[in-house]
Amino acid sequence: MDKVLRRQKIRYRIRKKVAGTKDNPRLSVFRSNTDIYVQLIDDDSGKTIAAASSKDKDIAAQKGTKVEKSKLVGAAIARKATELGVTAVRFDRGGNLYHGRVKAVADGAREGGLQF
């Protein structure tokens, strides 16, 4: 089985268990080769509440490794969530291992005040 199909099956398995609500949205992580993107999603209405990525101007201007930038993305989404009054989220790693950049996003979000 090739890598893409395997990751897809893992994503579907995670999504069966993890669903976001208005009070407790899903923190979805997408990792590309160069960047990382996170969204707060309300699955009841099917809408994205907030989003952040390593392409945002303030984060892209920073010098550092991809892992360090991922931590900044986690802090940025936590800041946006607290402005919206969200304190708790459900973490969706998107089929990636909880390791490296995905873990850095989670750590940054936790330090920013999100609970999951």
C-alpha positions in Angstrom: 0.0 0.0 0.0 1.5 3.3 -0.9 2.0 6.1 1.6 -0.8 8.4 0.4 -3.5 5.7 0.7 -2.2 4.6 4.1 -2.4 8.2 5.4 -5.9 8.6 3.9 -7.1 5.5 5.8 -5.6 6.8 9.0 -7.3 10.2 8.4 -10.7 8.5 8.0 -10.2 6.5 11.1 -9.4 9.6 13.1 -12.3 11.6 11.7 -14.8 8.8 12.7 -13.9 9.6 16.3 -13.0 13.3 16.3 -15.7 15.8 15.5 -15.8 19.5 16.5 -18.7 21.6 17.9 -19.1 25.3 18.3 -17.9 25.2 21.9 -15.3 22.5 21.3 -14.0 22.8 17.7 -11.7 20.5 15.9 -8.1 21.7 15.5 -7.2 20.2 12.2 -3.5 20.1 11.1 -2.3 19.9 7.4 1.4 19.5 6.9 2.9 20.0 3.4 6.6 19.7 2.6 7.3 23.4 3.1 4.4 24.8 5.3 1.9 23.9 8.0 -1.7 24.9 8.2 -4.1 24.7 11.1 -7.9 25.4 11.2 -10.5 25.5 14.0 -13.5 23.7 12.5 -17.1 23.5 13.7 -18.3 20.2 12.1 -22.0 20.8 13.1 -22.3 23.8 10.7 -19.3 22.7 8.5 -17.5 26.0 8.9 -14.0 27.1 9.6 -13.9 29.3 12.7 -10.3 30.4 12.5 -7.1 29.5 10.6 -3.4 30.1 10.8 -0.4 28.9 8.7 3.3 29.3 8.4 2.6 31.5 5.4 1.1 34.3 7.6 3.2 37.4 7.2 4.3 37.7 10.9 5.4 34.0 11.0 6.9 33.8 7.5 9.1 36.8 8.4 10.7 34.9 11.3 13.9 33.1 10.9 14.1 29.5 12.1 13.4 25.9 11.3 10.1 24.5 10.2 9.6 23.0 13.7 10.1 26.4 15.3 7.7 28.1 12.9 5.1 25.3 13.6 5.2 26.2 17.3 4.5 29.8 16.3 1.6 28.7 14.2 0.2 26.8 17.3 0.6 29.9 19.4 -1.2 32.0 16.7 -4.2 29.7 16.5 -4.4 29.7 20.3 -4.4 33.5 20.3 -7.2 33.6 17.7 -9.2 31.0 19.6 -9.1 32.9 22.9 -10.3 36.0 21.1 -13.3 34.0 19.9 -13.8 32.7 23.5 -12.8 29.1 22.7 -10.7 27.4 25.4 -11.0 23.7 24.6 -10.4 21.9 21.2 -10.3 18.4 19.8 -6.9 17.7 18.1 -7.0 16.2 14.6 -3.4 15.3 13.5 -4.6 14.6 9.9 -3.1 11.2 9.6 0.4 12.4 10.4 2.4 11.0 13.3 2.2 13.0 16.5 5.9 13.9 16.2 8.0 16.8 14.9 6.1 19.7 13.3 2.6 18.3 14.3 3.7 17.9 17.9 5.2 21.5 17.8 1.8 22.9 16.7 0.2 21.1 19.6 2.8 22.3 22.1 2.4 25.9 20.9 -1.4 25.8 21.1 -1.2 24.4 24.7 1.3 27.1 25.7 -1.1 29.6 24.2 -3.9 28.4 26.5 -5.8 25.8 24.6 -6.8 22.6 26.3 -7.1 19.2 24.5 
